[in-house]
């Protein structure tokens, strides 16, 4: 190997260049030998993946188990709200609150809820008889107990100019029924059955009372409607698979019956399917539990796997036909597998980082773990199972067998005597091949379109200004969307869209969003409640809230009776012996924890209830309340915590949900920077980083404008977008920077001609396969469809529109290649002249 030093090039640069070429050629040599090994043992590499699929496929059927704990999946795993919940439950358990107005301050266990909504213009208060009838029907069910929440009148209109805020009418009422399960497995099963009967009863009552609309919810409803997405999507995923199979088969076909490879396109898709089945079997063998977020794995695996399939097909077309089929397979491996190995490694790094302990959402972690296994098996199955299929197809082609009917192709003389339809079916392209065309594969319809039409059009000087304007518009909308990102802590984003839970949540948000959830304010250490300063501090903390507080009621009671309680003994004595024995104040007993030391009583903990007036966006305002109240507990002399069960889902959700994509993006960026001087050309990595960043920000901004929130599904799609962009842009960019043509325009034409077919085949199959998701009535699949559609579309836009134009403006320059070729031509002319002068009698020989 000889390296010529360019003028002005440093020794370090030449050393790095030599190292890059040695690594690249070493990898090519390794994959060439791997291709030869596969081509010599195709039966072995075909059998082993099939046996693995059968073994793990049976384990998939036998060990399938759904995950029923929705909170552990989608709520942040490590949050302060869970610690606060444990402390609140240890101080004031649910059993002590069973007769209280605010029993839902704890995670309630088993329960049933119903919203009764009157007709438009009606007043729910005028239908008290019907409400009581429904209420009695529920109470007749065993093991039930009711808890009426104070702010559960919805759509309230007050009497005008009323001093005491008297209610004139209300549109809706909400009633909650809690069950006494006591943590027993048997009681829990009874409670589950009660909830099921409760939902059936509400459905029956709806039929009996057409003048009311009933919306019911039970504790299992969220999980049931979350899992319902998988049941609704099963048929659509099969349709999606059929569409991908059809697209891959048609896009791999040619008019040439010898060189057409429709079965290879079909077998390539089946290769990804069996690798996904094997990965699922491994997941369930390791005690994994299924959840609906895993619906995205087949689409993610298909988008990456079929790229390798189509690249191998393109690599096969670039090999010389006069070589033996085993050498052609080895050449295809040497040409394609280096790039595919790099992109598969980046997939593994990105999802591996997503599966790390830094990820705070269990659903994202489980998905990333499963995706890592799928990527590894995809890679193994493609070079083994699909490689063996490529060997058999190559052998058929070499022996001149029909690519569909697998029969011997007749000679040209025999075909000339047959009808036109027979000639069309048995045409091997001999009449299209002239002495100017040495590559019959140029007749593939996608390759022909790119070479003859698209490449000339996109590089036209009059088209380039419009492409620049298009990119500016794209960047503007992306930037605008990135400024409006919303976190997706709302659980209904993951549920079936027409489910009872979603209907209930929408009605609740419409009629019961004037107030925040009831927030428990827990004072967890002894406090001098009789001290005036402490009383002022409590008023300051509860300022701006509607409060239900034993302290306020007690102070009013003392003022009304003109009773003085300025010391500890009087304060506690009157509280225990007088105030808490009044029937109207007895329910406050469960809000105070007393302890007795000798003859002295102390208040060691107590709780208040805060309700804030909110707008329609209750959830965001509840998060803001949480973020404002928590810091106060650190700086105030009063030690307290605030808690509501919804805080478990909201607590630092935006940070938890964005962390995986930040970690994955950082991992990929670090990998590309560390290999900056080890890859074939440093500018390839530079352009790749710019392209991936542009695509990622574009998908992020446009999905926000399309009303997609940052939940666990959209975050997984963003991680996938990073890799999907690299998968398609990397081969195109590296081919461009290594090209030695005279101009950048010619280099980008050659790059599109070499990799454009595989990119277009894969992205079109990927996008067509997404269409059935649009017809699944689920918010989860809508999010998946939108994000993956944007990922595919933005990648296609960059590969075929933006990069072909922008690469003709910016480095790398191709002038030195032109100078080299001129110098070589001049040197060759000088040698010829010398030969002519030395041998004047043999000029014609020269």
C-alpha positions in Angstrom: 0.0 0.0 0.0 1.4 3.3 -1.0 0.5 6.8 0.3 1.5 9.9 -1.5 2.0 13.0 0.6 0.1 16.1 -0.5 1.9 19.4 -0.5 1.4 21.0 2.9 0.1 17.9 4.6 1.5 17.2 8.0 2.9 13.9 9.1 0.2 13.5 11.7 -2.5 13.9 9.1 -0.9 11.2 6.9 -0.7 8.9 9.9 -4.4 9.4 10.8 -5.3 8.8 7.1 -3.2 5.6 7.0 -4.9 4.4 10.3 -8.4 5.1 9.0 -7.7 3.2 5.8 -6.1 0.3 7.6 -9.2 0.0 9.9 -11.6 0.4 7.1 -9.9 -2.2 4.9 -9.5 -4.5 7.8 -13.2 -4.4 8.5 -14.0 -4.9 4.8 -11.6 -7.9 4.7 -13.3 -9.4 7.8 -16.8 -9.1 6.4 -15.6 -10.5 3.0 -14.4 -13.6 4.8 -17.7 -13.7 6.8 -19.6 -13.6 3.6 -17.5 -16.4 2.1 -18.1 -18.5 5.3 -21.9 -17.9 5.1 -22.0 -18.7 1.4 -20.1 -22.0 2.0 -22.4 -23.1 4.8 -25.8 -21.6 3.9 -27.9 -24.5 5.3 -26.3 -24.1 8.8 -26.9 -20.3 8.9 -30.5 -20.9 7.7 -31.3 -23.6 10.2 -29.9 -22.1 13.4 -32.0 -18.9 13.4 -35.1 -21.0 12.5 -34.5 -23.4 15.4 -34.0 -20.4 17.8 -37.3 -18.9 16.6 -39.2 -22.1 17.2 -37.7 -22.6 20.7 -38.3 -19.0 21.9 -41.6 -18.7 20.0 -43.1 -21.5 22.2 -41.8 -19.8 25.3 -43.5 -16.6 24.1 -46.9 -18.4 24.0 -46.3 -20.2 27.4 -44.9 -17.4 29.5 -46.9 -14.4 28.2 -48.0 -12.3 31.1 -49.3 -8.7 31.1 -48.0 -6.1 33.6 -51.0 -4.9 35.7 -49.2 -2.2 37.7 -49.7 1.0 35.6 -48.2 3.3 38.2 -44.9 1.4 38.3 -44.7 1.6 34.5 -45.5 5.3 33.7 -44.9 7.2 36.9 -41.3 8.3 37.7 -39.6 5.5 39.6 -37.6 7.7 42.0 -39.7 10.6 43.1 -40.1 12.6 46.3 -43.9 12.2 46.0 -43.6 8.5 46.7 -41.6 9.2 49.8 -44.2 11.7 50.9 -47.0 9.2 50.2 -45.3 6.7 52.5 -44.9 9.2 55.3 -48.5 10.4 54.9 -49.8 6.8 54.9 -47.8 6.0 58.0 -49.2 9.0 59.9 -52.8 8.8 58.7 -53.7 5.4 57.2 -56.7 4.9 54.9 -58.6 2.9 57.5 -58.6 5.9 59.9 -60.1 8.1 57.1 -62.8 5.8 55.9 -65.6 8.1 57.0 -63.9 11.3 56.0 -64.6 13.6 53.2 -61.1 13.3 51.8 -60.4 9.6 51.7 -58.9 10.0 48.2 -55.8 11.7 49.7 -54.2 8.3 49.8 -53.8 5.8 47.1 -57.3 4.4 47.6 -56.9 0.8 46.5 -60.2 -0.6 45.2 -62.9 2.0 44.5 -65.7 2.9 42.1 -66.6 6.3 40.9 -69.5 7.7 39.0 -70.3 11.1 37.4 -74.0 11.8 36.9 -74.5 14.4 34.2 -77.9 16.1 33.5 -79.1 17.0 30.0 -78.0 20.4 28.6 -79.8 23.1 30.5 -80.9 20.7 33.3 -80.2 20.9 37.0 -78.8 17.7 38.6 -80.1 18.9 42.0 -83.7 18.5 40.7 -83.0 14.8 40.1 -82.2 13.9 43.7 -84.6 10.9 43.7 -82.8 9.3 40.8 -79.4 10.0 42.4 -80.6 8.4 45.6 -82.0 5.4 43.7 -78.6 4.8 42.0 -76.9 5.4 45.3 -79.0 2.8 47.1 -78.4 0.3 44.3 -74.7 0.7 44.8 -74.9 0.3 48.6 -76.8 -2.9 48.2 -73.6 -4.4 46.8 -71.6 -6.0 49.5 -68.3 -4.6 50.9 -68.9 -1.1 49.7 -68.7 2.2 51.5 -69.3 5.7 50.2 -67.3 8.8 50.5 -68.7 12.1 49.2 -66.0 14.6 48.2 -66.9 18.2 49.1 -66.1 19.8 45.8 -67.8 17.2 43.7 -70.6 19.3 42.3 -69.7 20.2 38.7 -70.9 23.0 36.4 -72.1 25.0 39.5 -74.1 28.3 39.1 -74.4 30.4 42.2 -77.3 32.6 43.3 -76.6 36.1 42.1 -75.5 38.6 44.8 -75.5 35.8 47.4 -73.3 36.6 50.4 -72.9 32.9 51.5 -72.4 31.6 47.9 -75.6 29.6 47.7 -75.8 27.1 44.8 -78.5 27.8 42.3 -77.9 24.8 40.0 -75.3 22.2 39.1 -74.8 20.2 35.9 -73.0 17.2 37.4 -72.3 15.3 40.6 -69.5 12.9 41.3 -69.8 10.1 43.9 -66.9 7.8 45.1 -67.2 4.4 46.8 -64.2 2.9 48.5 -63.8 -0.8 49.4 -62.3 -2.3 52.6 -59.7 -4.7 51.3 -57.2 -4.5 54.1 -54.3 -5.7 51.8 -55.6 -9.3 51.8 -55.3 -11.2 48.5 -58.8 -12.7 49.0 -60.3 -9.4 49.8 -58.6 -7.9 46.8 -60.2 -10.5 44.5 -63.5 -9.8 46.0 -62.9 -6.1 45.5 -62.0 -6.7 41.8 -65.3 -8.6 41.3 -67.2 -5.8 43.1 -65.7 -3.2 40.7 -66.7 -5.3 37.7 -70.2 -5.6 39.0 -70.2 -1.8 39.7 -69.4 -1.0 36.1 -72.1 -3.4 34.9 -74.6 -1.8 37.3 -73.8 1.7 36.0 -74.3 0.5 32.4 -77.7 -1.0 33.4 -78.6 2.2 35.2 -77.7 4.2 32.1 -80.2 2.2 30.1 -82.9 2.7 32.7 -82.4 6.5 33.1 -82.1 8.1 29.7 -82.5 11.6 31.2 -79.0 11.2 32.8 -75.6 10.4 31.5 -73.5 8.1 33.7 -69.7 7.9 33.5 -68.2 5.2 35.7 -64.6 4.5 36.7 -63.0 1.8 38.8 -59.5 1.3 40.0 -58.8 -1.4 37.3 -60.3 0.8 34.5 -57.0 2.6 33.8 -55.0 -0.6 33.4 -57.8 -2.3 31.5 -58.0 0.6 29.0 -54.2 0.8 28.8 -54.1 -2.9 27.9 -57.1 -2.5 25.5 -54.8 -0.8 23.0 -52.9 -4.1 22.4 -56.1 -5.9 21.8 -57.4 -3.3 19.4 -54.1 -3.1 17.5 -53.6 -6.9 16.9 -55.4 -7.0 13.6 -54.0 -3.7 12.4 -50.4 -4.9 13.0 -51.1 -8.0 10.8 -52.4 -5.7 8.1 -49.3 -3.5 8.5 -47.1 -6.6 8.1 -48.9 -7.6 4.9 -48.4 -4.0 3.5 -44.7 -4.1 4.3 -44.4 -7.6 2.7 -46.2 -6.4 -0.4 -44.1 -3.1 -0.6 -40.8 -5.0 -0.1 -41.7 -7.6 -2.7 -42.8 -5.1 -5.3 -39.8 -2.8 -4.7 -37.4 -5.7 -5.1 -38.9 -6.8 -8.5 -37.7 -6.1 -12.0 -38.9 -6.8 -15.5 -35.8 -9.0 -15.8 -37.0 -12.4 -14.6 -33.4 -13.6 -13.9 -32.2 -10.6 -11.8 -35.5 -9.8 -10.1 -35.5 -10.6 -6.4 -39.1 -10.4 -5.2 -38.7 -13.4 -2.9 -35.6 -11.8 -1.3 -37.6 -8.7 -0.4 -40.3 -10.9 1.2 -37.8 -13.1 3.0 -36.0 -10.0 4.3 -39.2 -8.8 6.0 -39.8 -12.3 7.4 -36.3 -12.3 8.7 -37.1 -9.3 10.8 -40.3 -10.9 12.0 -38.7 -14.1 13.2 -35.9 -12.1 14.9 -38.6 -10.0 16.7 -40.4 -13.2 17.8 -37.1 -14.6 19.2 -36.4 -11.4 21.0 -39.9 -11.4 22.5 -39.4 -15.0 23.7 -36.1 -14.1 25.4 -37.9 -11.2 27.1 -40.6 -13.4 28.6 -38.2 -16.1 29.6 -36.3 -13.5 31.7 -39.6 -12.9 33.5 -40.5 -9.8 31.5 -44.1 -8.6 31.5 -45.9 -7.2 28.5 -47.3 -3.7 28.4 -48.9 -1.7 25.5 -45.8 0.5 25.0 -44.0 -2.5 23.5 -46.3 -2.2 20.5 -43.7 0.1 19.0 -40.9 -2.6 18.9 -42.0 -4.4 15.7 -42.1 -1.0 13.8 -38.7 0.1 15.3 -37.1 -3.2 14.5 -38.6 -3.3 11.0 -37.3 0.2 10.2 -33.7 -0.8 11.0 -33.8 -4.4 9.8 -35.2 -3.8 6.4 -32.6 -1.1 5.8 -29.9 -3.8 6.1 -31.9 -6.1 3.8 -32.3 -3.5 1.1 -28.6 -2.4 1.4 -27.5 -6.0 0.9 -29.7 -6.3 -2.2 -28.2 -3.1 -3.5 -24.7 -4.4 -2.7 -25.5 -7.6 -4.6 -26.5 -5.5 -7.6 -23.2 -3.6 -7.5 -21.2 -6.8 -7.8 -19.9 -8.2 -11.1 -22.1 -10.8 -12.7 -19.1 -12.8 -14.1 -18.0 -13.7 -10.5 -19.1 -16.9 -8.8 -22.2 -16.4 -6.6 -20.2 -17.1 -3.4 -17.7 -14.3 -4.3 -20.6 -12.0 -5.1 -22.1 -12.6 -1.7 -18.7 -11.9 0.0 -18.4 -8.7 -2.0 -21.8 -7.6 -1.0 -21.0 -8.3 2.7 -17.7 -6.4 2.3 -19.5 -3.4 0.8 -22.5 -3.2 3.1 -21.9 -4.8 6.5 -19.3 -2.2 7.6 -21.9 0.6 7.5 -24.7 -1.6 8.8 -22.5 -2.7 11.7 -21.8 0.9 12.6 -25.5 1.9 12.6 -26.5 -1.2 14.5 -23.8 -0.3 17.2 -25.3 3.2 17.5 -28.8 1.7 17.9 -27.5 -0.5 20.7 -25.7 2.4 22.3 -28.7 4.7 22.2 -31.2 2.2 23.5 -28.6 0.8 25.9 -28.3 4.3 27.4 -32.1 4.5 27.6 -32.1 1.2 29.5 -29.6 2.5 32.0 -30.3 3.4 35.7 -30.5 7.0 34.7 -33.9 6.4 33.1 -36.6 7.2 35.7 -39.6 5.7 33.9 -39.9 1.9 34.0 -41.9 1.7 30.7 -39.1 3.4 28.8 -36.4 1.3 30.5 -38.3 -2.0 29.7 -38.8 -0.9 26.1 -35.1 0.0 25.7 -34.0 -3.3 27.1 -36.2 -5.2 24.8 -35.1 -3.1 21.9 -31.4 -3.8 22.6 -32.1 -7.5 22.4 -34.1 -7.0 19.1 -31.2 -5.0 17.5 -28.7 -7.7 18.4 -30.9 -10.5 17.0 -31.7 -8.4 13.9 -28.1 -8.1 13.1 -27.4 -11.8 13.7 -30.5 -12.9 11.6 -29.6 -10.6 8.7 -26.1 -11.8 8.1 -27.1 -15.5 8.9 -30.6 -16.2 7.8 -31.1 -13.5 5.1 -27.5 -14.1 4.0 -28.3 -17.7 3.4 -31.4 -16.7 1.4 -29.1 -14.4 -0.7 -26.7 -17.3 -1.3 -29.5 -19.5 -2.6 -30.9 -16.7 -4.8 -27.5 -16.0 -6.2 -27.1 -19.7 -7.0 -30.4 -19.7 -8.9 -29.3 -16.6 -10.8 -26.0 -18.0 -11.7 -27.7 -21.2 -13.0 -30.1 -19.0 -15.0 -33.3 -20.0 -13.1 -36.5 -17.9 -13.1 -36.6 -15.7 -10.0 -40.3 -16.6 -9.4 -41.1 -19.9 -11.0 -37.6 -21.4 -10.3 -37.5 -23.0 -13.8 -34.7 -22.8 -16.3 -34.9 -19.7 -18.5 -35.1 -20.7 -22.2 -32.6 -19.4 -24.8 -33.1 -16.2 -26.8 -33.8 -18.2 -30.0 -36.5 -20.3 -28.3 -38.2 -17.1 -26.8 -38.3 -15.5 -30.2 -40.6 -18.2 -31.5 -43.0 -17.8 -28.5 -46.0 -15.4 -28.0 -45.4 -12.0 -26.5 -46.9 -12.8 -23.1 -44.5 -15.8 -22.8 -41.6 -13.6 -23.8 -42.6 -11.0 -21.2 -42.8 -13.6 -18.4 -39.5 -15.2 -19.4 -37.6 -12.1 -20.3 -34.1 -12.0 -18.8 -33.3 -8.5 -20.1 -31.1 -9.6 -23.0 -32.9 -7.4 -25.5 -32.4 -4.3 -23.3 -28.7 -4.9 -22.8 -26.5 -3.2 -25.4 -22.7 -3.1 -25.7 -22.7 0.2 -23.9 -24.5 -1.2 -20.8 -22.4 -3.5 -18.8 -24.7 -3.5 -15.7 -28.2 -5.0 -16.4 -29.3 -4.0 -12.8 -29.5 -0.4 -14.0 -33.0 -1.3 -15.3 -34.4 -1.6 -11.8 -37.3 0.9 -11.9 -36.2 3.0 -8.8 -32.6 3.1 -9.9 -33.6 4.1 -13.4 -35.9 6.8 -12.1 -33.1 8.2 -9.9 -30.4 8.0 -12.6 -32.4 9.3 -15.5 -34.8 11.8 -13.9 -34.5 12.7 -10.2 -30.7 13.2 -10.0 -30.7 15.7 -12.8 -33.7 17.6 -11.5 -32.6 18.0 -7.8 -29.1 19.2 -8.9 -30.6 21.7 -11.3 -29.4 25.2 -10.5 -32.9 26.6 -10.8 -34.3 24.1 -8.2 -31.7 24.9 -5.5 -33.1 28.3 -4.4 -36.5 26.7 -3.8 -34.9 23.9 -1.7 -33.1 26.5 0.4 -36.4 28.3 1.0 -38.1 25.0 1.8 -35.4 24.3 4.4 -35.8 27.7 6.0 -39.6 27.1 6.3 -38.9 23.7 7.8 -36.4 25.1 10.3 -38.8 27.9 11.3 -41.7 25.6 12.0 -39.3 23.3 13.9 -38.0 26.1 16.0 -41.5 27.4 16.7 -42.6 23.9 17.8 -39.6 23.4 20.1 -40.6 26.5 22.1 -44.0 25.1 22.8 -43.1 21.6 24.2 -45.6 20.2 26.7 -45.0 17.3 29.1 -47.4 14.4 28.8 -48.0 13.5 32.4 -51.7 13.0 31.6 -52.3 9.3 31.7 -55.1 9.4 29.1 -52.4 9.9 26.4 -51.7 6.2 26.8 -55.3 4.8 26.8 -57.7 3.6 24.2 -59.4 6.8 22.9 -63.0 5.5 23.1 -62.5 3.8 26.5 -64.7 4.6 29.6 -61.6 6.0 31.4 -61.0 8.6 28.7 -64.7 9.6 28.6 -64.7 9.9 32.4 -61.5 12.0 32.4 -62.9 14.4 29.7 -66.1 15.0 31.6 -64.3 15.4 34.9 -61.9 17.9 33.3 -64.9 19.8 31.8 -67.1 20.1 34.8 -64.7 19.6 37.8 -61.7 21.6 36.7 -62.5 24.8 38.7 -60.6 23.4 41.7 -57.4 21.6 42.0 -57.3 18.1 43.5 -57.5 18.0 47.3 -54.0 18.5 48.6 -53.1 17.1 52.0 -51.0 19.5 54.1 -49.2 17.3 56.7 -47.4 18.8 59.7 -45.2 15.9 60.8 -43.6 17.2 64.0 -44.8 18.8 67.2 -45.8 22.4 66.9 -46.9 25.2 69.2 -50.3 25.7 67.7 -51.3 28.1 70.5 -48.5 30.5 69.6 -49.6 33.5 67.7 -46.5 33.5 65.5 -47.2 29.9 64.5 -50.8 30.8 63.7 -49.7 33.6 61.4 -47.2 31.3 59.6 -50.0 28.8 59.0 -52.2 31.5 57.6 -49.4 32.7 55.3 -48.8 29.1 54.0 -52.5 28.5 53.3 -53.0 32.0 51.7 -54.7 31.7 48.3 -56.2 28.3 49.1 -59.7 27.2 50.1 -58.9 25.3 53.3 -60.7 22.7 55.4 -58.8 22.9 58.6 -59.4 21.8 62.2 -57.1 24.7 63.2 -59.3 27.4 61.6 -62.5 25.8 63.0 -60.9 25.5 66.4 -59.8 29.2 66.4 -63.3 30.2 65.3 -64.8 28.0 68.1 -62.6 29.8 70.7 -63.4 33.2 69.4 -67.2 32.5 69.3 -67.1 31.2 72.9 -64.8 34.0 74.0 -62.5 31.3 75.4 -58.8 31.9 76.0 -56.3 29.1 75.2 -52.9 30.8 75.1 -50.9 28.0 76.7 -50.3 24.4 75.9 -52.4 22.7 78.6 -55.5 24.9 78.0 -55.2 24.6 74.2 -55.1 20.8 74.2 -57.6 20.3 77.1 -60.3 22.4 75.4 -59.5 20.7 72.1 -59.9 17.2 73.4 -62.7 17.7 76.0 -64.9 20.2 74.3 -64.2 20.9 70.6 -63.7 17.4 69.3 -66.8 16.1 71.2 -69.1 18.4 69.3 -71.0 16.4 66.6 -70.2 18.9 63.9 -66.4 18.7 64.7 -66.0 15.0 65.5 -64.7 14.2 62.0 -61.6 16.2 62.8 -60.4 13.5 65.3 -58.7 11.6 62.5 -56.8 14.7 61.5 -54.9 15.0 64.8 -52.4 12.5 66.3 -52.1 12.8 70.1 -49.4 11.3 72.3 -49.4 11.1 76.1 -46.3 11.4 78.2 -47.2 10.8 81.8 -50.1 13.2 82.5 -49.2 15.5 79.6 -50.8 15.3 76.2 -49.0 16.4 73.0 -50.0 17.0 69.4 -47.2 15.2 67.4 -48.8 15.5 63.9 -51.8 16.9 62.2 -53.2 17.6 58.7 -55.1 20.2 56.8 -56.7 20.2 53.4 -56.0 22.7 50.7 -57.9 23.3 47.5 -56.8 25.9 44.9 -59.0 27.5 42.3 -57.7 26.6 38.9 -58.5 27.0 35.2 -59.1 24.2 32.7 -55.5 23.1 32.7 -55.8 21.7 36.2 -52.8 19.3 35.8 -50.2 21.9 35.0 -51.4 24.3 37.7 -51.3 21.4 40.2 -47.6 20.8 39.2 -47.0 24.5 39.7 -48.6 24.4 43.2 -46.4 21.4 44.1 -43.2 23.2 42.9 -44.2 26.3 44.9 -45.2 24.6 48.2 -42.2 22.2 48.4 -39.4 24.8 48.7 -41.4 26.5 51.5 -41.1 23.4 53.7 -37.3 23.8 53.6 -37.2 27.5 54.7 -40.2 27.7 57.0 -40.0 26.9 60.7 -43.1 24.6 60.2 -42.0 21.2 58.9 -44.7 19.9 56.5 -45.2 17.9 53.4 -47.9 18.2 50.7 -49.4 15.2 48.9 -52.1 14.1 46.5 -52.0 10.7 44.7 -51.8 12.5 41.3 -48.4 14.0 42.4 -46.8 10.5 41.9 -47.4 10.9 38.2 -46.6 14.6 38.0 -43.5 14.8 40.2 -40.6 15.9 37.9 -42.2 14.1 35.0 -40.9 16.5 32.4 -37.3 15.9 33.6 -37.8 12.1 33.9 -39.3 11.7 30.5 -36.7 13.8 28.6 -33.7 12.3 30.4 -33.6 9.1 28.2 -33.5 11.0 24.9 -30.8 13.4 26.3 -28.7 10.5 27.5 -29.1 8.6 24.2 -28.3 11.7 22.2 -25.3 12.4 24.3 -24.1 8.8 23.9 -24.4 8.9 20.1 -22.8 12.4 19.9 -19.9 11.2 22.1 -19.5 8.1 19.9 -19.3 10.1 16.7 -16.9 12.6 18.2 -14.6 9.9 19.6 -14.5 8.2 16.2 -14.0 11.6 14.4 -10.5 10.7 13.3 -11.0 7.0 13.0 -13.8 6.9 10.4 -13.2 7.0 6.7 -13.4 10.8 6.5 -13.8 13.2 9.4 -16.2 15.4 7.4 -18.5 12.5 7.1 -19.1 12.5 10.9 -19.4 16.3 10.9 -22.1 16.3 8.2 -23.8 13.3 10.0 -24.0 15.2 13.3 -25.5 18.2 11.5 -28.0 16.1 9.6 -29.2 14.1 12.6 -29.5 17.3 14.7 -31.7 18.9 12.0 -33.9 15.8 11.7 -34.3 15.4 15.5 -35.2 19.0 16.1 -37.5 18.9 13.1 -39.4 15.9 14.5 -39.5 17.4 18.0 -40.9 20.7 16.8 -43.4 19.4 14.3 -44.8 16.8 16.6 -45.4 19.5 19.2 -47.3 21.5 16.6 -49.2 18.3 15.9 -50.4 18.2 19.5 -48.1 15.5 20.6 -46.9 15.8 24.3 -43.7 14.6 25.7 -44.8 11.3 27.2 -42.9 7.9 27.2 -44.1 7.0 23.7 -42.9 10.2 22.1 -39.6 10.0 23.9 -39.0 6.5 22.6 -39.8 7.7 19.1 -37.3 10.5 19.5 -34.6 8.1 20.6 -35.5 6.0 17.5 -35.4 9.1 15.3 -31.7 9.7 16.2 -30.8 6.2 14.9 -33.2 6.2 12.0 -31.6 9.4 10.7 -28.1 7.9 11.1 -29.2 4.7 9.4 -30.1 6.5 6.2 -27.9 9.5 6.1 -24.6 7.8 7.0 -24.1 5.7 3.8 -25.1 8.6 1.6 -22.7 11.0 3.3 -19.7 8.7 3.5 -20.1 7.8 -0.1 -20.2 11.5 -1.0 -17.1 12.5 1.0 -15.1 9.6 -0.4 -16.1 10.2 -4.0 -13.4 11.2 -6.4 -15.4 12.8 -9.3 -14.5 16.3 -10.6 -17.5 18.1 -9.1 -19.7 17.9 -5.9 -22.7 17.6 -8.2 -21.4 14.5 -9.8 -20.4 13.1 -6.4 -23.9 13.5 -5.0 -25.4 12.0 -8.1 -23.3 8.9 -7.7 -24.2 8.7 -3.9 -27.9 8.9 -4.7 -27.5 6.3 -7.4 -25.6 3.9 -5.1 -27.7 4.2 -1.9 -30.9 6.0 -3.0 -32.7 2.9 -4.0 -32.2 1.2 -0.6 -33.2 4.4 1.2 -36.4 4.8 -0.9 -37.3 1.2 -0.6 -36.9 1.1 3.2 -38.6 4.5 4.0 -41.5 3.8 1.7 -42.0 0.3 3.3 -41.7 1.9 6.7 -44.2 4.7 6.1 -46.8 2.4 4.3 -46.6 0.0 7.3 -47.6 2.8 9.6 -50.9 3.5 7.9 -53.0 0.8 9.7 -52.0 2.4 13.1 -54.1 5.4 12.1 -57.2 3.2 12.4 -56.6 1.9 15.9 -58.8 3.9 18.3 -56.1 4.6 20.8 -54.2 7.7 21.9 -51.0 5.6 22.3 -51.1 4.4 18.6 -52.0 7.9 17.4 -48.8 9.2 19.1 -46.8 6.4 17.7 -48.1 7.0 14.2 -47.5 10.7 14.3 -44.0 10.5 15.6 -42.8 7.7 13.3 -44.5 9.4 10.3 -42.5 12.6 11.1 -39.3 10.6 11.6 -39.6 8.9 8.2 -40.8 12.0 6.3 -38.0 14.2 7.7 -35.4 11.6 7.0 -36.6 11.2 3.5 -36.7 15.0 3.0 -33.1 15.3 4.1 -31.8 12.4 2.1 -33.4 13.3 -1.2 -33.9 17.0 -1.1 -31.9 18.9 1.5 -28.6 17.1 1.6 -28.2 16.7 -2.3 -28.5 20.5 -2.6 -26.6 21.6 0.5 -23.7 19.3 -0.2 -23.1 21.0 -3.6 -22.5 24.3 -1.7 -20.3 23.3 1.2 -17.1 21.2 1.9 -15.6 18.8 1.2 -14.1 20.3 -2.0 -13.4 18.0 -4.9 -10.9 20.3 -6.6 -7.8 18.3 -5.4 -9.3 15.2 -7.1 -9.6 17.1 -10.3 -6.0 18.3 -10.0 -4.8 14.8 -9.3 -6.5 13.4 -12.4 -5.0 16.2 -14.5 -1.6 15.5 -13.1 -1.9 11.8 -13.8 -3.2 12.5 -17.4 -0.3 14.9 -18.0 2.2 12.4 -16.6 0.7 9.7 -18.9 1.0 11.9 -21.9 4.7 12.7 -21.1 5.4 9.0 -20.8 3.7 8.3 -24.2 5.8 11.1 -25.8 9.0 9.6 -24.4 8.1 6.2 -25.8 7.3 7.7 -29.2 10.7 9.5 -29.2 12.6 6.3 -28.2 10.7 4.1 -30.7 9.9 6.2 -33.8 9.4 3.0 -35.8 6.6 1.8 -33.5 4.4 4.8 -33.1 1.3 2.9 -34.2 1.9 0.4 -31.4 1.6 3.2 -28.9 
